[in-house]
Amino acid sequence: MTSSTLTRPARVDLTFKQKLARFDYRVSPYLYIAPFFILFALIGIFPIAYTLNVSLYDWHLLKGQGDFVGLSNYVEVLTDPFFWNAFRNTISIFLLSAVPQLVIATGLAALLDQALRGKTFWRMSILLPYIVAPVAVAVIFAQIFNQYHGPVAGLLEAFGLEPIRWAFDVLPSHFAIASMVNWRWTGYNALILLAAMQAIPRDVYESAALDGANKIRRFWSITVPMIRPTLIFVVITSTIGGLQIFTEPKLFDGRTNGGSDRQFQTIVLYLYELAFPRRDFGRASATAWILFLIIILAGLINFAITRAIRTADAKPVPIASGPAVAQRAKGAAS
Amino acid sequence: MTALISRPNTEPDATPRLLEAERRSRRKKAYERPGMLTYALLAAFFAGSAFPLWWSFVIGSRQSSDTNLVPPAILPGPNFLDKAAEVFATVPFWQALANSIIISGAITVSVVFFSTLAGYSFAKLRFRASNGLLLAVIATMAIPTQLGIIPLFMLMAEWHWIGTLQAVIVPGLVTAFGVFFMRQYLVDVIPDELIEAARMDGASMWGTFWHVAVPAARPAMAVLALFTFMAAWTDFLWPLLVLGPRNPSVQTALAALSASGGQTPDNSMVLAGAVLSVIPLLILFIVAGRQLVAGIMQGAVKG
């Protein structure tokens, strides 16, 4: 053991190990994040950036890159009445889905924020629509809102009302599509709001109750102000998702791209129609970037409102960011 | 809930038990048992949530002409298996099912693995520029990557991947959100001392990740897996663009089915197909519904 011939190779071996360990310690953090950044650059950043490049050219799906045309694709899109039609439809469907959804989800969360019997059952029951994919939702609701044969038509007839042309008239079609979004997402958002409500300390309610505030008063004076940041968060995710809505209007009448007369063509459907049936990748890319800027603008407006309210508010409840939440932003668009 | 538990006790210690009882009774008053109206409203909401699905099953087991009965038909008929057989004869449904399982499974494994790896690195390892890079991850979460479909489509055409499953799988391999989510979870859940101890014991970095971080990360990995799988399963726009009618996913097959009849579609058969397409996630919901609820609610308070 004490012989130098034995210790020497052992020490060399140790320093090599130490070097290796130090190398391991220094390099591993980068190696662990590298796969994400490399893959995300390829499938996330590059396509968005390259869309900008495509949008500056005449670019055909099959013929490929043509002449450099500067901003003229943008000018063409922004002077196209069909783009503005799609823009109006998107906003209209968004408002018809976001507003009732938020109101009902808040009420539903308040109902669930009590000492319920079987609370797990009730929480699961409102999440049921969430597992139905937008394609199935659209297929089912296209039947429910069938002008002649659906249960809604039957109901209208039973009350002696004129049939509503759900797939032909502008506002009824928006209503039908918004009801698909509402059906799928209301319970989901109610659970997010419920979590925010449960984070409110109960003694706030206790002292309000002791001061004689009734249930309704407590709801408006305590619950709503305390969950306001979460409400705003839900609005932001619904906005990002709502501006990208595609599946529901596409499949409400699958043979068209948003109705025979574009009654419910949304911006992403407009983009889709330009890119694939009409093979104009240049203008479709310009549309993608315009929508990208609209979404960023909507995000900034929401952010400004949030900050204005935050500074006015004393005690914000933590803002949501679950796995499901990110899906919410993506999912409504899928 | 944590607010309830960790609330500082400001009451004097003299008669804690009495005060505890008093407080409990007061709390009950503010957090009272709901009346029948609450249950009636919740039941009505549940009925509304379940109706479209149930009605699809009812019509899918009867005939198309029953769609406009008033009140709506609520009892299933005897034809569901016949209608299901028609669905299988119209679109390659088994293949679509297998494709969707492969696509969603591969995306889930990849997203969960790479997110855990990168999330652990951001949460627990020290390296230069880690804060800046984490900010980059957060910033990219807000980018609607869906808007990059045109170059992505060109890429898939260039690689001759159109019509193949990898055209759907590869663009879904990582998400910025997954990395952020795992980072947020791991930063709290693994004590730094545990990692130090593993290193003192001579564990390599990979060994520490595998034997310390991964076991600790398991609950969050399960939640991330659940939501990633659902997102991949329900996706429509991208599979519609890159998967042909001969190699569909469940969603594109159902869309094709709904367009199959032209001007005179067999509505009963289409709804039977919609029900069939829902069954896999319905099973997932029955098995893991609690975890879904918990995942959504956790996400809402963690952040």
HADDOCK unambig.tbl for C-alpha pairs under 7 A between the chains (distance, minus, plus):
assign (segid A and resid 24 and name CA) (segid B and resid 205 and name CA) 6.44 0.50 0.50
assign (segid A and resid 25 and name CA) (segid B and resid 205 and name CA) 6.48 0.50 0.50
assign (segid A and resid 28 and name CA) (segid B and resid 205 and name CA) 6.74 0.50 0.50
assign (segid A and resid 29 and name CA) (segid B and resid 121 and name CA) 5.31 0.50 0.50
assign (segid A and resid 29 and name CA) (segid B and resid 125 and name CA) 6.16 0.50 0.50
assign (segid A and resid 29 and name CA) (segid B and resid 127 and name CA) 6.53 0.50 0.50
assign (segid A and resid 32 and name CA) (segid B and resid 117 and name CA) 5.44 0.50 0.50
assign (segid A and resid 32 and name CA) (segid B and resid 118 and name CA) 5.19 0.50 0.50
assign (segid A and resid 32 and name CA) (segid B and resid 121 and name CA) 6.25 0.50 0.50
assign (segid A and resid 33 and name CA) (segid B and resid 117 and name CA) 6.88 0.50 0.50
assign (segid A and resid 33 and name CA) (segid B and resid 118 and name CA) 4.35 0.50 0.50
assign (segid A and resid 33 and name CA) (segid B and resid 121 and name CA) 6.72 0.50 0.50
assign (segid A and resid 35 and name CA) (segid B and resid 114 and name CA) 6.87 0.50 0.50
assign (segid A and resid 36 and name CA) (segid B and resid 114 and name CA) 6.25 0.50 0.50
assign (segid A and resid 36 and name CA) (segid B and resid 118 and name CA) 6.94 0.50 0.50
assign (segid A and resid 36 and name CA) (segid B and resid 174 and name CA) 6.19 0.50 0.50
assign (segid A and resid 39 and name CA) (segid B and resid 174 and name CA) 6.74 0.50 0.50
assign (segid A and resid 40 and name CA) (segid B and resid 174 and name CA) 6.41 0.50 0.50
assign (segid A and resid 43 and name CA) (segid B and resid 171 and name CA) 5.28 0.50 0.50
assign (segid A and resid 44 and name CA) (segid B and resid 145 and name CA) 5.56 0.50 0.50
assign (segid A and resid 47 and name CA) (segid B and resid 148 and name CA) 4.53 0.50 0.50
assign (segid A and resid 47 and name CA) (segid B and resid 149 and name CA) 6.98 0.50 0.50
assign (segid A and resid 47 and name CA) (segid B and resid 151 and name CA) 5.12 0.50 0.50
assign (segid A and resid 47 and name CA) (segid B and resid 152 and name CA) 5.74 0.50 0.50
assign (segid A and resid 48 and name CA) (segid B and resid 145 and name CA) 6.81 0.50 0.50
assign (segid A and resid 48 and name CA) (segid B and resid 147 and name CA) 6.54 0.50 0.50
assign (segid A and resid 48 and name CA) (segid B and resid 148 and name CA) 4.46 0.50 0.50
assign (segid A and resid 50 and name CA) (segid B and resid 151 and name CA) 6.31 0.50 0.50
assign (segid A and resid 51 and name CA) (segid B and resid 148 and name CA) 6.30 0.50 0.50
assign (segid A and resid 51 and name CA) (segid B and resid 150 and name CA) 6.78 0.50 0.50
assign (segid A and resid 51 and name CA) (segid B and resid 151 and name CA) 6.11 0.50 0.50
assign (segid A and resid 111 and name CA) (segid B and resid 38 and name CA) 6.25 0.50 0.50
assign (segid A and resid 114 and name CA) (segid B and resid 31 and name CA) 6.21 0.50 0.50
assign (segid A and resid 114 and name CA) (segid B and resid 32 and name CA) 6.83 0.50 0.50
assign (segid A and resid 114 and name CA) (segid B and resid 33 and name CA) 6.68 0.50 0.50
assign (segid A and resid 114 and name CA) (segid B and resid 34 and name CA) 6.44 0.50 0.50
assign (segid A and resid 115 and name CA) (segid B and resid 31 and name CA) 6.50 0.50 0.50
assign (segid A and resid 115 and name CA) (segid B and resid 32 and name CA) 6.32 0.50 0.50
assign (segid A and resid 115 and name CA) (segid B and resid 33 and name CA) 5.19 0.50 0.50
assign (segid A and resid 115 and name CA) (segid B and resid 34 and name CA) 6.69 0.50 0.50
assign (segid A and resid 116 and name CA) (segid B and resid 33 and name CA) 6.61 0.50 0.50
assign (segid A and resid 116 and name CA) (segid B and resid 34 and name CA) 6.60 0.50 0.50
assign (segid A and resid 123 and name CA) (segid B and resid 293 and name CA) 6.96 0.50 0.50
assign (segid A and resid 124 and name CA) (segid B and resid 289 and name CA) 6.36 0.50 0.50
assign (segid A and resid 124 and name CA) (segid B and resid 290 and name CA) 6.90 0.50 0.50
assign (segid A and resid 124 and name CA) (segid B and resid 293 and name CA) 6.61 0.50 0.50
assign (segid A and resid 125 and name CA) (segid B and resid 46 and name CA) 5.88 0.50 0.50
assign (segid A and resid 126 and name CA) (segid B and resid 46 and name CA) 6.08 0.50 0.50
assign (segid A and resid 126 and name CA) (segid B and resid 49 and name CA) 6.60 0.50 0.50
assign (segid A and resid 128 and name CA) (segid B and resid 49 and name CA) 6.68 0.50 0.50
assign (segid A and resid 129 and name CA) (segid B and resid 49 and name CA) 5.99 0.50 0.50
assign (segid A and resid 131 and name CA) (segid B and resid 281 and name CA) 6.03 0.50 0.50
assign (segid A and resid 131 and name CA) (segid B and resid 282 and name CA) 6.81 0.50 0.50
assign (segid A and resid 132 and name CA) (segid B and resid 278 and name CA) 5.97 0.50 0.50
assign (segid A and resid 133 and name CA) (segid B and resid 234 and name CA) 4.81 0.50 0.50
assign (segid A and resid 134 and name CA) (segid B and resid 234 and name CA) 6.82 0.50 0.50
assign (segid A and resid 135 and name CA) (segid B and resid 251 and name CA) 6.11 0.50 0.50
assign (segid A and resid 135 and name CA) (segid B and resid 255 and name CA) 6.72 0.50 0.50
assign (segid A and resid 136 and name CA) (segid B and resid 274 and name CA) 5.33 0.50 0.50
assign (segid A and resid 139 and name CA) (segid B and resid 258 and name CA) 6.82 0.50 0.50
assign (segid A and resid 140 and name CA) (segid B and resid 52 and name CA) 6.87 0.50 0.50
assign (segid A and resid 140 and name CA) (segid B and resid 56 and name CA) 6.75 0.50 0.50
assign (segid A and resid 140 and name CA) (segid B and resid 271 and name CA) 6.57 0.50 0.50
assign (segid A and resid 149 and name CA) (segid B and resid 67 and name CA) 5.67 0.50 0.50
assign (segid A and resid 149 and name CA) (segid B and resid 68 and name CA) 4.72 0.50 0.50
assign (segid A and resid 150 and name CA) (segid B and resid 67 and name CA) 5.33 0.50 0.50
assign (segid A and resid 150 and name CA) (segid B and resid 68 and name CA) 4.83 0.50 0.50
assign (segid A and resid 151 and name CA) (segid B and resid 67 and name CA) 6.26 0.50 0.50
assign (segid A and resid 151 and name CA) (segid B and resid 68 and name CA) 4.89 0.50 0.50
assign (segid A and resid 151 and name CA) (segid B and resid 69 and name CA) 6.70 0.50 0.50
assign (segid A and resid 151 and name CA) (segid B and resid 72 and name CA) 5.84 0.50 0.50
assign (segid A and resid 153 and name CA) (segid B and resid 68 and name CA) 6.89 0.50 0.50
assign (segid A and resid 154 and name CA) (segid B and resid 68 and name CA) 5.05 0.50 0.50
assign (segid A and resid 154 and name CA) (segid B and resid 69 and name CA) 6.33 0.50 0.50
assign (segid A and resid 154 and name CA) (segid B and resid 70 and name CA) 5.70 0.50 0.50
assign (segid A and resid 155 and name CA) (segid B and resid 70 and name CA) 6.40 0.50 0.50
assign (segid A and resid 183 and name CA) (segid B and resid 49 and name CA) 6.91 0.50 0.50
assign (segid A and resid 191 and name CA) (segid B and resid 296 and name CA) 6.78 0.50 0.50
assign (segid A and resid 191 and name CA) (segid B and resid 297 and name CA) 6.05 0.50 0.50
assign (segid A and resid 192 and name CA) (segid B and resid 296 and name CA) 6.30 0.50 0.50
assign (segid A and resid 192 and name CA) (segid B and resid 297 and name CA) 5.47 0.50 0.50
assign (segid A and resid 192 and name CA) (segid B and resid 300 and name CA) 5.38 0.50 0.50
assign (segid A and resid 195 and name CA) (segid B and resid 297 and name CA) 5.15 0.50 0.50
assign (segid A and resid 195 and name CA) (segid B and resid 300 and name CA) 6.04 0.50 0.50
assign (segid A and resid 195 and name CA) (segid B and resid 301 and name CA) 6.42 0.50 0.50
assign (segid A and resid 196 and name CA) (segid B and resid 300 and name CA) 6.68 0.50 0.50
assign (segid A and resid 196 and name CA) (segid B and resid 301 and name CA) 6.49 0.50 0.50
assign (segid A and resid 198 and name CA) (segid B and resid 1 and name CA) 6.54 0.50 0.50
assign (segid A and resid 199 and name CA) (segid B and resid 1 and name CA) 6.27 0.50 0.50
assign (segid A and resid 199 and name CA) (segid B and resid 3 and name CA) 6.44 0.50 0.50
assign (segid A and resid 201 and name CA) (segid B and resid 3 and name CA) 5.88 0.50 0.50
assign (segid A and resid 201 and name CA) (segid B and resid 4 and name CA) 6.27 0.50 0.50
assign (segid A and resid 205 and name CA) (segid B and resid 30 and name CA) 5.91 0.50 0.50
assign (segid A and resid 206 and name CA) (segid B and resid 26 and name CA) 6.76 0.50 0.50
assign (segid A and resid 206 and name CA) (segid B and resid 27 and name CA) 6.22 0.50 0.50
assign (segid A and resid 206 and name CA) (segid B and resid 30 and name CA) 5.15 0.50 0.50
assign (segid A and resid 209 and name CA) (segid B and resid 30 and name CA) 6.26 0.50 0.50
assign (segid A and resid 247 and name CA) (segid B and resid 236 and name CA) 6.85 0.50 0.50
assign (segid A and resid 247 and name CA) (segid B and resid 237 and name CA) 6.95 0.50 0.50
assign (segid A and resid 254 and name CA) (segid B and resid 259 and name CA) 6.36 0.50 0.50
assign (segid A and resid 285 and name CA) (segid B and resid 150 and name CA) 6.91 0.50 0.50
assign (segid A and resid 288 and name CA) (segid B and resid 147 and name CA) 5.56 0.50 0.50
assign (segid A and resid 318 and name CA) (segid B and resid 301 and name CA) 5.91 0.50 0.50
assign (segid A and resid 318 and name CA) (segid B and resid 303 and name CA) 6.97 0.50 0.50
assign (segid A and resid 319 and name CA) (segid B and resid 300 and name CA) 6.56 0.50 0.50
assign (segid A and resid 319 and name CA) (segid B and resid 301 and name CA) 6.76 0.50 0.50
assign (segid A and resid 319 and name CA) (segid B and resid 303 and name CA) 6.34 0.50 0.50
assign (segid A and resid 320 and name CA) (segid B and resid 299 and name CA) 5.76 0.50 0.50
assign (segid A and resid 320 and name CA) (segid B and resid 300 and name CA) 3.77 0.50 0.50
assign (segid A and resid 320 and name CA) (segid B and resid 301 and name CA) 5.82 0.50 0.50
assign (segid A and resid 320 and name CA) (segid B and resid 302 and name CA) 6.84 0.50 0.50
assign (segid A and resid 320 and name CA) (segid B and resid 303 and name CA) 5.61 0.50 0.50
assign (segid A and resid 321 and name CA) (segid B and resid 299 and name CA) 5.13 0.50 0.50
assign (segid A and resid 321 and name CA) (segid B and resid 300 and name CA) 5.81 0.50 0.50
assign (segid A and resid 321 and name CA) (segid B and resid 303 and name CA) 5.01 0.50 0.50
assign (segid A and resid 322 and name CA) (segid B and resid 295 and name CA) 6.95 0.50 0.50
assign (segid A and resid 322 and name CA) (segid B and resid 296 and name CA) 6.00 0.50 0.50
assign (segid A and resid 322 and name CA) (segid B and resid 298 and name CA) 6.73 0.50 0.50
assign (segid A and resid 322 and name CA) (segid B and resid 299 and name CA) 3.20 0.50 0.50
assign (segid A and resid 322 and name CA) (segid B and resid 300 and name CA) 5.87 0.50 0.50
assign (segid A and resid 323 and name CA) (segid B and resid 181 and name CA) 6.90 0.50 0.50
assign (segid A and resid 323 and name CA) (segid B and resid 224 and name CA) 6.17 0.50 0.50
assign (segid A and resid 323 and name CA) (segid B and resid 227 and name CA) 6.36 0.50 0.50
assign (segid A and resid 323 and name CA) (segid B and resid 299 and name CA) 6.49 0.50 0.50
assign (segid A and resid 324 and name CA) (segid B and resid 227 and name CA) 6.06 0.50 0.50
assign (segid A and resid 324 and name CA) (segid B and resid 296 and name CA) 5.68 0.50 0.50
assign (segid A and resid 326 and name CA) (segid B and resid 177 and name CA) 6.80 0.50 0.50
assign (segid A and resid 327 and name CA) (segid B and resid 231 and name CA) 6.51 0.50 0.50
assign (segid A and resid 331 and name CA) (segid B and resid 231 and name CA) 6.70 0.50 0.50
assign (segid A and resid 334 and name CA) (segid B and resid 235 and name CA) 5.12 0.50 0.50
assign (segid A and resid 334 and name CA) (segid B and resid 236 and name CA) 5.38 0.50 0.50
assign (segid A and resid 334 and name CA) (segid B and resid 237 and name CA) 5.73 0.50 0.50
